[in-house]
Structure formats: C-alpha cells, structure tokens
Amino acid sequence: LSFARKLVDQRGRVTDADVDHVRRAGYSDGEINEIVANVALSIFTNYFNHGAETEIDFPTAPNP
C-alpha cells in the first residue's frame, strides 16, 4: 500500500530503490506492474468522472 501511495504522491516518479523495496517484500515485476497499472486506472477514472460529472448512483462511503 505504501508503494501505491508513493506512486500517487510523487505522480508516478518512484525511484529504483522504491521498486527494489517492493521486490524485497516478495512482489514480482509483473505484480509491481499491476500495482502501477491499477493506480493509473484509478486516477484516470476519477479524473474522467470528475470532468464528465458522472452521476453517482450508489451511496457514498462514510468519511472516517
């Protein structure tokens, strides 16, 4: 989760050391690519829905 957050906070500009840290945690390069792709997809869909003013047709999640 910290790697995904770092991707967002640093706008995708993670270091080799960041990626190595994820590898040492047991993730393969393919799994790391999936993390990056899912973060990118989430950002894209959020931006698209904000721009398109998509109607929310489900209850909003409570704020913690």
C-alpha positions, 0 to 999 in steps of 0.5 A: 500500500505504501508503494501505491501511495508513493506512486500517487504522491510523487505522480508516478516518479518512484525511484529504483530503490522504491521498486527494489523495496517492493521486490524485497517484500516478495512482489514480482515485476509483473505484480509491481506492474499491476500495482502501477497499472491499477493506480493509473486506472484509478486516477484516470477514472476519477479524473474522467468522472470528475470532468464528465460529472458522472452521476453517482448512483450508489451511496457514498462511503462514510468519511472516517 
